[in-house]
Structure formats: C-alpha cells, structure tokens
Amino acid sequence: MTTAQAHTETVACPFCRSTSAVAVRSAADIVQCVECETVYLRTRLSDAALYALYQNYAHEGSHMRLPGSEEEIAHSELRRTAFVEEALGFVQPGGIWLDIGCGWGAMLDEVRTRGFTPRGIELTRSCVDFATMVLGIPVSNSDFLDSAVQSDSCAVISMVHVLEHLTHPAESLRKVRASLVEGGLFCGIVPNFDSLCSELLQDGWAWLDPYYHYVHYTPTTLRARLSEAGFAVERMYTATGDYGTEIVLNYIRSVAPELPPSVSYEDLLAAVEADGRGEEIRFFARKVSR
C-alpha cells in the first residue's frame, strides 16, 4: 500500500449503504448510487487526512482567511446577511444558533446582532481561535458527530457549504434533528450537482471539488434525504450564489450566442435558476414530529 492509499478509504453509499453504483464523473471516483440516486465520492480521504487538510483552509488568499481589522469583520461577505434575513422568515430571534463549519465566526457574529446566542463547530484550528478569542463566540474544534451538543437545545442549526464535506451525512442529519428544539430550523447551502454549469463543464465544474466534496446533491436528492431524516422543507431553491453571475452568463452565451431582442441573458439566467439548475441549492427545513 502506498502512502497516498493509506490515507484513503473506499465506501458504500453514505445514505443507503448500497455498493451498487455507476460512475458519473472521471476526475475522481465520483459515482451515483443505483438504489437512492445519491452522488458521492466512493474513494476518498480518511477522516484523519481530511482534518489535516482543513488546517490550511484559512491561509492567506483563501476566501476563509482571517480578517485583519474590525472593518473587515463588519463588512465580510461571510456574514451572509441576506441568508440570515431569509432564515428569519422562518424563525423568531432568540435561542441558540449553531453554525456547523462556522469558519472564523462571521455569520455567528451576524446572528448575534439579530438576538440569537451564537455557537459554532469548526475543524480549522486558527478559525476556532479567532472566533473564540477575538469575537468571544464559543466554537468547538471537533467533528459534529463527536461534539457534545445537547438534544432539543438549538433554535437554528446552519451548514453553509458544509453538508457536502461531511463523511457521515446520514448520521449528521439525524443528530441535527435531535439537537433542534421541536419546530427548530435547519438551513444551509450546498452546490447543485444538477446545475447548468455542472452539466456543461463536467469534470471542469468548479464546485465538483473532486477530492473534498464527499456528497453531491441535487434538489431532488437533498429534499429526499431531508425528508428521510425527519425534516419538512419550508423552502428550497437554486441560485448562482458564490459561483459568480458573470461566469454563468458567459457559459449561457456560449450555448446560446443569439437571442431574440425581447430576451436578455439575465432573463435566461433567472429561468435557469427557477428551473432548479442554479449553481447552488439553498434550503430551509423544519424539524417535525415523527
């Protein structure tokens, strides 16, 4: 066994445990489960190797780099102000908001201003230190499944571009549900494997992140997995999001170089998103009684 092989593992479907799967990309061992249609990375880094990788997530040049001033903290896009405001359409301020994969705590700092008690979980040690020591927000440096989150304790749990990184997503969704109060909100963002750019670019799609995204969701499979875990989806839609509008517009122009005068490329982009083909999926789901 080589050193590289010692840090990898081959797994069955992380949701239904079936080993029956077909290849859907060639950049890595990315397959689709024949039984439940989940797309996942079959040969992947081990948990220990992934933890080591995450220690470099906040390096200079990364979108997760630590802010250098109070102004950067206050105006960081990672505060996800619009996303937080959208969540407030489904939950009243108050109680614990737990952000899993919280980075240096930008969104938690935002929800604190909205009346929530912020708590976080993050694997990158430098981010944990910044959130705890600079922002004064309690953040645990642990895997969510190993964390001591009490049952029925959180009003909101969020995962923004995190769910696709989890090695044990089915178990994690069950723990999210157990950790929420009755009627509590689970919300997040994941890349959309069924997006237009995913279809056009295949192995070149930026969100494929072929070795570090362990599960690839579509609106259909994400809705099904949330329902199976005991959530009722309040809202789910696709958007261009972090991918950047201009990049997607350029790809639309490449496949539709001429349009009628009454139609703009922005109109086509809006239609793509409305059809569930946007680059990311945003979801808001509520814990329901079984």
N, C-alpha and C positions, 0 to 999 in steps of 0.2 A: 504494500500500500504506500502511495506517495504521500508527501506532507500535505499537499492540497486535498487529496482524498480523505485524509484523516480528519479534516475539518468540515467535511460534508456528510450528508445523510440522504437516503432515498426514502420517500414517504408515500403513503397511500393518500387518498383524498382526505383533506383535513376536516371535512364535514361528514361524509357518509362512510368513510373508511374503505370504499371500494378501491381495488387496484386495477380496475378496468378503465383505461384512458387512452385518448388519441392525441398525437402531437398537433399543436396549433400554431407554434412559432418555432423557429430554428435557432434563434440567438442563444437560447438556453433550453433546458429540458422543461419547457412550458407545455402543459397538456390540459385537456378538458376531460373531466370525469364523465364516463358514459352514463352513469346512474343518476347523478344530480346536476350535471352540466356545469359544475364549478370548474373554473380555470385556475390552475395552480402550478407552482414551481415544484416539480417532482424531486429533482436532485438539487439540494440547497445547502447553505451554510448551517452548521450546527448552532444551537443557542449560544454557546460559549464564543464561537467565532463571530457571531453577529454582535454580541455585546462589545467585543474588542473593536469591531468596525465602527460602532456608534460613538466611540470616544473621539473620533475625528470629525463628527458632524458639525461642530461649531467652529471649525477652523476659519481663518481669515479668507474671505472670498465666498464662503458658503452663505446661503440665504438665512442659515440659522446662527450666524456669527453673533457673538455677544455685542450688545450696544455699548458705545463709548461715552455716551452722555445722557443726561436726563431728557434732552430734546429728542434723541433717538428713541428712547424708551417710549416717550409720549406719542410719537408720530410713526412708530413702526407699523408696517402693513400686517405684521404678525399678530397685532391686536385683534384682527378680524372683526372690526367694529360692525360692519354690515351683517356678518353672520350672527354675531351676538344679538343684534337688534332683531333679526329674524327669529332667533330662538325665543326671544321674549314675547313673541306672538303665541307661544305655546305654554309658557310657564311664568308664574309670578316671581318677582325678585325675592330672595331670601333662601336660607338653607345653603347646603354645601354644593358647590360646583366643582366636580373633579374632572380635570383635563388630563387624559392619558396620552403620554408623548407630548408633554407641555413645552418642550424646549426650555428657553430661559424664562418663561413665565409671562410672555407678552399678553396672551389672551386672558390669563388669570388676573393680571393686573387690570385689564379692562373690565372683567365681570365683577371685580371688587368694587369698582366705581358704580356698578349697577345694583349693588345691595346684596351680592352673594358672598359667602365665605369661601375663598379660593383654596383649593388643594390640588396637588399635582403629582404625577408619576413620570419619571424621565430616566432614560438609561445613560445619557451623556453626562458625565460627572461634572464638567465645567458649567453646564447649564443648570444642574441641580444647585451647585454652589452659588451661582449668580441669583437664581430665584429666591433661595433661602436667605442669603447673607445681604444682598443688595435690595431686593424687593420685599423681603420679610414675608415670603409666601412659603408655607411648608410643602416641600416636594420630596418624595421618596425616590431613592435611586435603586429601584427594584423592578423586576418583571411584574406586570399587573397580577398575574395568577399567584405570585408569591407574596403579594402585598397584603397588609393587614387592614383592608377596607371592611368596615363593619356592614353587615346586612341591613337593608332598609335605612341607610344613612344619608344618601345623596339625593338632592333635588334634581340635579342635572349631571350627566356624565357625557363628556365630549371626546371624540377622536378625530382630529383633523389631519388627514393624510397619515394615518397610523394603522387603521384596520388592515390595510394591505400588507403591512410589515409583520403582523403577528403570526408566530409559528403555530399557535393553537387557537385559531379563531372561534371554533365552536364552543370550547370551554370558556373562552374570554367573554363571549356574548352571554353565556349563562351567568357568569359572575357579574357582568354589568347589570343584568336584570335583578339578580339577588341583592346588589348593592344599592339599587334605587328604591326610594320610597314608593308606595303604591301610586301609580299615575305619574311617576317621575319620567323625565325626558332623557332620551339617548339621542345625540345628534352628532353629525360628522360629515366629512368629505372624503371621497375615495376617487382614484382615477377610474374612468369609464372604459373598460375593455371593448365596449361596443361603439366607441366613438368613431366619427368620420375619419379622423387622422389615424386612429389605430388600424382601421381598415385599409387606408391608402398607404400608410408607411410601413405596416407590418413590423419587421424587426427593427426598423429605424424610428419607431414611435418613441418619443422622449419619455412618456410615462411607463413604458414597458419595464424600464429599470431591471433588466432581466435576471440579475442575481440577488436582488434585495427586496423585490416585491414578491411576497410569497403566495398571495392570492390575488387574482384579477377579477373584479366584479363587473357585472352589467346591472342595469336597473332591474331586470327580471330576477337574476340570481340573488342580488342583495335583498330585494323585497322578500324573496322566499326564505332566505337564511334568517332575516329578522323575525319573520312570522313564526318560524320553527322555534326560535329562541324565546318567544313569548312577548313580542312587541307588536303594536298596531302602528302602522306607518301613517303619520299625520300628513306629511308632505315629503315628496321625493321628486327631484327634477335634475336635469343636466344643464351645465353651463360651461363656458370656455374657461373661466376661472384663472388659475395660476399659469396656465399654458400660454396665455397672451393672445389677444384678439387678432393682431396683425398676422401672426404666424398661421392661424387657422384660415383667415381670409385669403392669404396667399395660396394655400392649398385649394381652397374653393375656386379661386381664379384659374388655377392650373387645370381643373377638370371642367370648368365652365367658363371658357375665355370670352364668350359673348353672351350678353343678357339683353332682354327687351328693355326699351327705355323706361318702362314703368317699374322695373325691378332693380333693386340695388344689391350689392354683395352683402351689405349689412342685413338686408331682408332675408337673404338665403341663410346667413349665419343664424339668425333668430329662428328660422324654420328648422334648421339642423338641431338646435338645442331643444326646441319644442318637441321634436320627433324622438328625443332620447339619445341623440348622437353627439351631444356636447362632450367636452374633454373630461369633465369630472362630474361625479354624482354627489349631490347634497341631499342629506336625509334628516328627518326629524321624526322620531318614533317614540311612542309612549309605552311604558310598562303596563301590561294588562293582566288581570287575574286569569289564571288557567281554569 
